[in-house]
Amino acid sequence: MSVTLHVERPRNEPAIELNEWLSVIKADTQLQMRTAPYKVINPTTGATIEMSVGEADSEIYFDGEWVPFLQFRRGKLRTGYVEEFDNPSDLRRQKISAIAKALDAQIATDDDDDLLDW
């Protein structure tokens, strides 16, 4: 089972607005909007499956290439949790922390009610 990481505001505060998220992307040279569809390979058949990009999905420049990063859905930013996020020096973890601070948001997972203190 995979864990999803969320950047979101507390329930009693307004959700992150699309224009706020787009402003964060525009102001950061390590981020860009994702325009290409997601492609995955079916491990059984080998067929390529394409999935549409969301209205404000992003990419981060990481290890010399643009890779999928945060997806905007219903006032929250989401990404799959990877083991590398356990390392405080991980670039993606640091970027998520900076984005949360810029948006006055908090970081949590769908696996636990505790907030991540990044």
C-alpha positions as a Markdown table, in Angstrom:
| # | Residue | x | y | z |
|---|---|---|---|---|
| 1 | Met | 0.0 | 0.0 | 0.0 |
| 2 | Ser | 1.4 | 3.4 | -0.9 |
| 3 | Val | 1.2 | 6.5 | 1.3 |
| 4 | Thr | 0.2 | 9.9 | 0.0 |
| 5 | Leu | 1.7 | 13.1 | 1.3 |
| 6 | His | -0.5 | 16.2 | 1.5 |
| 7 | Val | 0.2 | 19.9 | 1.8 |
| 8 | Glu | -2.9 | 21.5 | 3.0 |
| 9 | Arg | -4.3 | 24.2 | 5.3 |
| 10 | Pro | -6.0 | 23.4 | 8.6 |
| 11 | Arg | -9.7 | 22.6 | 8.3 |
| 12 | Asn | -10.8 | 25.9 | 9.8 |
| 13 | Glu | -8.8 | 27.9 | 7.2 |
| 14 | Pro | -9.5 | 28.4 | 3.5 |
| 15 | Ala | -8.1 | 25.8 | 1.1 |
| 16 | Ile | -5.1 | 26.6 | -1.1 |
| 17 | Glu | -6.4 | 28.4 | -4.2 |
| 18 | Leu | -5.3 | 27.5 | -7.7 |
| 19 | Asn | -3.9 | 31.0 | -8.3 |
| 20 | Glu | -1.8 | 30.7 | -5.1 |
| 21 | Trp | -0.3 | 27.5 | -6.2 |
| 22 | Leu | 0.4 | 28.8 | -9.8 |
| 23 | Ser | 2.2 | 31.8 | -8.3 |
| 24 | Val | 4.5 | 29.5 | -6.3 |
| 25 | Ile | 5.3 | 27.5 | -9.4 |
| 26 | Lys | 5.9 | 30.6 | -11.5 |
| 27 | Ala | 8.3 | 32.1 | -8.8 |
| 28 | Asp | 10.5 | 29.0 | -8.5 |
| 29 | Thr | 12.9 | 28.1 | -11.2 |
| 30 | Gln | 13.1 | 24.5 | -10.0 |
| 31 | Leu | 9.3 | 24.0 | -10.6 |
| 32 | Gln | 7.2 | 24.0 | -13.7 |
| 33 | Met | 3.7 | 23.0 | -14.8 |
| 34 | Arg | 3.5 | 19.5 | -16.1 |
| 35 | Thr | 2.0 | 19.4 | -19.6 |
| 36 | Ala | 2.8 | 15.9 | -20.9 |
| 37 | Pro | 0.5 | 13.0 | -19.9 |
| 38 | Tyr | 1.7 | 10.5 | -17.4 |
| 39 | Lys | 2.9 | 7.2 | -19.0 |
| 40 | Val | 3.2 | 3.9 | -17.3 |
| 41 | Ile | 3.9 | 0.4 | -18.6 |
| 42 | Asn | 1.5 | -2.4 | -17.8 |
| 43 | Pro | 3.9 | -5.0 | -16.2 |
| 44 | Thr | 1.8 | -7.9 | -17.5 |
| 45 | Thr | 1.2 | -6.9 | -21.1 |
| 46 | Gly | 4.0 | -4.3 | -21.7 |
| 47 | Ala | 1.4 | -1.9 | -23.1 |
| 48 | Thr | 1.9 | 1.8 | -22.5 |
| 49 | Ile | -0.9 | 3.5 | -20.6 |
| 50 | Glu | -1.3 | 7.3 | -20.7 |
| 51 | Met | -3.1 | 9.3 | -18.0 |
| 52 | Ser | -4.1 | 12.9 | -18.4 |
| 53 | Val | -2.3 | 15.6 | -16.5 |
| 54 | Gly | -4.3 | 17.4 | -13.9 |
| 55 | Glu | -5.2 | 21.1 | -14.0 |
| 56 | Ala | -2.1 | 22.2 | -12.0 |
| 57 | Asp | 0.2 | 19.3 | -11.7 |
| 58 | Ser | 3.9 | 20.2 | -11.3 |
| 59 | Glu | 7.3 | 18.9 | -12.0 |
| 60 | Ile | 10.6 | 19.5 | -10.2 |
| 61 | Tyr | 14.1 | 19.7 | -11.7 |
| 62 | Phe | 15.7 | 16.8 | -9.8 |
| 63 | Asp | 18.9 | 14.8 | -10.7 |
| 64 | Gly | 19.2 | 16.6 | -14.0 |
| 65 | Glu | 15.7 | 16.0 | -15.3 |
| 66 | Trp | 12.1 | 17.2 | -14.9 |
| 67 | Val | 10.1 | 14.7 | -12.8 |
| 68 | Pro | 6.5 | 14.6 | -11.6 |
| 69 | Phe | 6.2 | 16.4 | -8.3 |
| 70 | Leu | 3.0 | 17.8 | -6.6 |
| 71 | Gln | -0.5 | 17.5 | -8.0 |
| 72 | Phe | -3.2 | 20.1 | -7.1 |
| 73 | Arg | -6.6 | 18.6 | -6.2 |
| 74 | Arg | -9.4 | 20.3 | -4.4 |
| 75 | Gly | -7.3 | 22.9 | -2.5 |
| 76 | Lys | -4.5 | 20.4 | -1.6 |
| 77 | Leu | -1.1 | 19.5 | -3.0 |
| 78 | Arg | -0.4 | 15.7 | -3.1 |
| 79 | Thr | 2.4 | 13.4 | -4.0 |
| 80 | Gly | 3.4 | 9.8 | -3.2 |
| 81 | Tyr | 5.6 | 9.4 | -0.2 |
| 82 | Val | 9.0 | 8.0 | -1.0 |
| 83 | Glu | 11.6 | 6.7 | 1.4 |
| 84 | Glu | 14.0 | 9.5 | 0.5 |
| 85 | Phe | 11.7 | 12.0 | 2.2 |
| 86 | Asp | 13.0 | 10.5 | 5.5 |
| 87 | Asn | 16.2 | 12.3 | 4.8 |
| 88 | Pro | 16.0 | 16.0 | 5.8 |
| 89 | Ser | 18.6 | 16.9 | 3.1 |
| 90 | Asp | 16.4 | 15.5 | 0.3 |
| 91 | Leu | 15.8 | 18.3 | -2.3 |
| 92 | Arg | 12.2 | 17.3 | -2.8 |
| 93 | Arg | 11.5 | 17.2 | 1.0 |
| 94 | Gln | 13.1 | 20.6 | 1.4 |
| 95 | Lys | 11.0 | 22.0 | -1.5 |
| 96 | Ile | 7.8 | 20.6 | -0.1 |
| 97 | Ser | 8.6 | 22.2 | 3.3 |
| 98 | Ala | 9.3 | 25.6 | 1.6 |
| 99 | Ile | 6.1 | 25.4 | -0.4 |
| 100 | Ala | 4.1 | 24.6 | 2.8 |
| 101 | Lys | 5.6 | 27.6 | 4.5 |
| 102 | Ala | 4.9 | 29.9 | 1.5 |
| 103 | Leu | 1.3 | 28.8 | 1.4 |
| 104 | Asp | 0.9 | 28.9 | 5.2 |
| 105 | Ala | 0.0 | 25.2 | 5.1 |
| 106 | Gln | 0.9 | 22.0 | 6.9 |
| 107 | Ile | 2.3 | 18.7 | 5.8 |
| 108 | Ala | 0.6 | 15.4 | 6.6 |
| 109 | Thr | 0.1 | 11.9 | 5.1 |
| 110 | Asp | -3.0 | 9.9 | 4.6 |
| 111 | Asp | -1.5 | 7.2 | 6.7 |
| 112 | Asp | -1.4 | 9.1 | 10.0 |
| 113 | Asp | -3.2 | 12.0 | 11.7 |
| 114 | Asp | 0.1 | 13.5 | 12.9 |
| 115 | Leu | 1.6 | 16.5 | 11.0 |
| 116 | Leu | 5.1 | 16.2 | 9.7 |
| 117 | Asp | 7.5 | 18.7 | 11.2 |
| 118 | Trp | 9.6 | 19.6 | 8.2 |
